[in-house]
């Protein structure tokens, strides 16, 4: 079966088998399965590669990230990290001794309307015009050749990528999640030992967070295995509830429809620009009205696109009075900040089938320091004092989604608490001090 896009095969049934590598002490031949959907990952944004949906260069990029996250925490500076990373994975001046080859990529299928489910809106919200490009049911063969002295470096990165990462876009929300039997846990009984053994091969920071994300010392995992896709969808539904559920993250109108957000970002924007539709002029989150702006959800990943729908029957606002805009880091170097939260199914064999439990990882990473809001080609650099992202008063006003979940007003901590309670996740500390 082949899928066509703009007259080109989206993914051929077979690629040439990789030729044997001479002089390599270690070779891994892995059968890998994409558990759910593959979104993006090609040269064109938000679209898969039209020659092959799985590219060796993409795999190498993911392995670089997970090598940093697992083995990179012991380096004091980014320069030291980059030097060792270049030795293992290569750079623009020299190649890598690690050879990666992808073959036998299955044709896959188009996901179609499956990705329009409510619980997937937070995952694929940016793919409205590309949802027909999202694929499912992909399998491929991955061959990795490397010298014996790099065994720990390569196998640790592979283990983390295959079980915590994925392929394509939105992998931190479980899209493109992977399963490879050789690197998966053996089952529920050995899950804690599997996690402890992984951490024993990691170099985790002992002090403050590094400028790059690193593996945390704690893994949160579910107790009851179910089918992988059902596990993932349940996890996403609860995360969506944390951010948007009526009666928790939003108010409830008398007619039962969703009401006003209980998060402070919208009120912060209304206060800054002095724009509000009738009934929203008074803040319900920034009390008293002189309270500095708050954007706690920036800690869960950036950018955040804000859209204020016009009220039915009211005339539209003038163009220069619209509140719609985008929240991003204020620095010139980065317009994005990946979420520290990784939500996905952790899969293991069970007889002739596979099962999964939901897992939550909060990568150790620096929180955003400075933010800006871009609206109608105008930037608002949000004051950094007091901290607009994390502070106690953002968890104490009536209706705050972080109340009783994070006394410091930390949205990451609150998300962990919410998911832990609703999914009955158990805490699994790592095995390395």
N, C-alpha and C positions, 0 to 999 in steps of 0.2 A: 504493500500500500504506500502510495506517495501522496503528499499534500502539496498543492500548488499555491503559490502566492505571487501575483504579478508575473505569471508565466514561468517562474523558476521553481525547481523542486525545493520544498522547505527543508526536507531532511531525507537523504537517500537511505535505502534499506541497508546498504553495507558500504563501509569505507575499506580501503586496502588494509590488510593486516600489517601491523608494525613489524619491521624487520628485526631480527635478533641483534642485540647490542653486545659488542665484544668489550671485554675488560671491565664489566660491571659485576660487582660481587653480589648484588641483590636485585632481583626482579620480582615485582608484584603484578599479577594479572587478576584484575578485580571485575566482577559482574556487579553493576550498580543499577539500581532502579529508582526513578523519580516517583515518589509516593503520591503526589497530588498534581499540581499544575506548574508548568514552566512559563513564566511571564518575562518577556524581554530577553536580555542576554546577548543580543546580536549587535552588529555595528550601528544599525539604526535604532534610536531610542525607543524603548517600549515594544520592540518587535524582536522575534527570534532570528537567529542567523538563517539566511535562506539557502546556504550550502549545507550546513549541518547544525543542528540545534545545540550540540555540545562541542565546544571548541577547546583544544588543549591549552590555548592561551588563557581562556577563562578559568579553567581548572587551576592553572598555575597561580593566577591572581588570588583565587580563594585560598589556596594553600599558603601563599605568602601571608595573607591576613591571619590565618589560624596559627601559623608558625609564630608570628609576633605575639598573638594572644596567649600562646602556651609556653613558648621557650624564650620570649623576648622580655619578660618582666624583670629579669636579673640585670639588664643593662642600665647603666647610670644615665646615659645620654642618648639622644636620637642618633647622633653620629656613630656611636659604638654599635647601636642596633643595626644601622644601615650597612656598616662594614661587614658584619657577620651575615646579614641577610643577603648581601650581594655575593658573598662567597658561596652560599648555598643555592640561591635561586636565580643568580645572575643579575645584570643591570644593562644599561645601554652600551657599556663599553666591553663587556665580556659575557660569554654564555654561562649557562648553569651546568654543573655536572649531573643534575637531576633531569632525566629525559622523560617527558610525558607524551604519551600517544593515546589518542581516542580512536576506537574502531567499533564496528558493528553497532552503529546507532540505529535504533528502531525508528520507524517512520512516525510513530505517535498518532494522536488524534486531536482534532480541534475540540476544545472544551465547550464551546458554544454557550448556551444560556446557563450552564451550570455555575458559572462564576458571577451570576447576578443575584445570588442569595444574599440575604440581609447581612449575615455574619461575615461575608467576604468584602463588604463595602469598605471597611477600614484597610483591607489589604490591597485591593485593586481600584481604589478611588481615582487614581491618576491614569487609569487605563480605559476610560470611557470610550475613546475613539479607537482602541486597539484590542478590545476584548475578543474579537474574532481571531486574533493572532495567538491567543493563549493556548498552549498545548497540554495534553495529559498522556499518561500511559507510555512514557519514554523509558527505554532501557539502553544501556551502552556498556562497552568494555573499556576499561582503563588500564593501561600498562604504564608502570613507573619503574625506571631503572636508575639505580644510584649506587655510589661507592659504599662499602660496608661502614666506613667511619661516619656516614651521615644517616645511619639507620634510625637512631633515636629522633633526629630532627625531622625526617620525612614521615616516619610512622606516627609520631605524635601529632603532627599537623594533619595527616590523613584521618586519624581517629577523631579529632575534634571537628574537622570539616564535615565528614560523613554523618556525624551524629548530632551536631549543633548547627551546621550551616546548610548550604544548598546551592542551587544553580539559578541564574537569572536574577530578577529583581524581587524585592520584598522578602528576602530570605530570613530576616530577623522576625518576621511574622509567620514563618513556617512555609512560605511558598517555595516550591522547588526542593522540598525536603527529600533526603536521600536515604537509601537503605543498602548496606553492603554487609553480608553475613560475616565476612572475615573480621570486621572491625566493630560489629554491633555487640551489645551485651548478650550474654548467653541466655538470659531470662530474668524474671523478677527476683529470683532468689539471690543471684549474684550481682545485683545492680549496685549495691553499695561498694562492694569490692572493686567492681569495674571502674567506678568513679574515683575511688581512692588510688587505684593503680594508675589511672590517667594523670592524676595530680602529682604522683611521685615522679613522673617524667617531665613535669612542668617547672619553669623558673618563674615563680610569682613574686610580685613586689612585696617587700616587707613594710614599707612606709606608705606615703601618699600615692595616689593614682598616677600612672605614667601619662604622658601626652598621647599615647596610643592605647587602645582597649586591651585589657588582659583578662584572662579567665578568673572568675571569682573563686573563693574558697568554699562556697556553698552551692549546691544544686538542689532545687525544689522539684520533686517528682510525685506524680499521682500514685495511688495505691491499687487501682483496679484496671487491669489491661482491657482494652477494647480494640476494635478495628482501627487502623491508623487514621483514615480519613475522618471517622466519627470522633476520634480523640482530638484531632486538630480543630474541627468545626466547633466542638464544645469549648475548647480553650479560647478560640476567637470570639465566641458569643459572650463569654464572661468578660473578656477584655473590652469588647464593645460596650457592655453594660457599665463597666467601670468608667468609661469616658462619656457615655451618652444616655444611660438608662433613666427613664422617667421615674421620679420618686427617689432617685439617688443622685445622679449627676445633673438632672434637670427637674424642674417643677412639673406638676400635672395640672392641666387646665380643668375647669368644671366639666367640660364635655369629654374629658378623658384623653385629650390629645397632649402631645409633648408641650411643656411650658418652657420657661426661661432657664438658661444654663445656670447651674450652681457653681461653675468654675469662674474665676475672676477676670479672665482675659477680655471678654466682651465688655464688661463694665469698665475695664481699664481703657479700652479704646474709645468708648462713649465719653468718658471723662476727659480724655486727652483732646478729642476733636469737637467736643460739645455738640454731639449729634445723637439724637435718640428719637425713635418713633414713639408715638403716644403710648403711655403705660410703661415705658422703659427709661424714663428720664431720671428716676431715682435709683441709685445703686442698691443691690441686695447683697453684694459681696464685699465691697470696699466700704467698711464702716469704721469710723465716721467718713464722710465724703472726702476728707483731706487725706485719707490713706493713700500711700504711694501705690503705683501700678503693680499688678501681680500677673506673672505669666508662668505659673508652675509647670504647665504641660510642655514647656520648652525642654525640660529635662528628659522627656520621653522621645525626643527626636525632632529635628528641624529639617526643612521648613514646615510651617503650619500655615495652610491657606484658610483664611477666614472669609466666610460669605454670609452676609446679613440679608436674608430674604425680605423683600418688601411686603408690607402688610396688605392683604387683599382689600381692594377698594380705596386705597390711599394713592395719591399721585407719587410718581417716582421722585427721589431726591435729585437735586442738581448734580451734575457730574463732579463738581469740586467738593461736594458734601458726602460722597459715598464713603462708607466705612470699609468696603471690601479691600483686602490687601493680603500681604504675606509676611509672616514673621520668620526672620533668618538670623544667623549669627552676624554680629556687627563687623567682624574683621573682614578685610579685603580678600584674605586668602581662601576662605571657605564660605560657601553659600548653603552648605548642608552640614548636618551633624547626625550621624547614625544613632538610632535608639540603642541605649545600653541593654534594653530588655530583649531577650531572645525567647520566643514562644514557639514551640513546635512539638510534634510527637517524637518520642524516643522509642525506636522500634527494635524488636528482638524476635528470634524464631520461637514458634510454639507448635511443635509437631511439624506438620506439612505446610502450615500457614505462618503468618506473622501477626503479632499483636503489638500494641503501643500503649504507653502511658504519657500523659501531658507532662512536659517539663518547662521550667522557668529558670533562666540564667540571667543574672544582672551583671553584665560585664563591668569590671572596674575601669572607670574612665573619668576624665576631668569633666565637670559640668560646664555648661555655657556661662561665660562671664559677662559678655556684652551682647545685647540684642538690638535689632532694628526692625521697624515695621515700615514696609513700603506700600504706599497707597497713592494711586494716581500720579505716579512718577515722583513722589515726595517721600523722603525718608525721615522717620522719627527715631533718633537714637535714644533708646530707653535708658533712663538713669540707672547706674549700677549700685547706687547707695540710696536706700537700703536695697538688698538683693531682690530683684524682681522675680527670681526663679524659686528660691527656697527661703522661707522665713516663717516663724511660728504663727503670726496673725493670719496667714492664709489657711490655717487649719482650725481656727477657733470661731469664725463667724458662723452664724446659724445656717445649716444646710451645706457646709463645706464637704465635698466628697472625701477630703483627707482627714476629717474629724475622726478621732479614735483609731486611725490607721497610721498617722505620722504626726507626732506632736511638733516636729520641726518644720512641717509644711513641705516635705520632700515627696514629690509625685511618684518617684521610682519606688520609694519605700511604701507608699500608700498602695501602689499597684500590686506589689508583692503581697502585702497584707490582704488585699481584697481577693486576689486569685488564690492565695493559700487557704483562706476561709471558705470560699465558694467551691473550690475544687478538691478540698481536703488534701492538699499537698503536704508531703512530709519533707523535712529538712535532712539533707545528707551532707554533713561536713566532709571536707576533703581529707585525704590521708597524709598530707604533708604539712608540717607545722609552719 
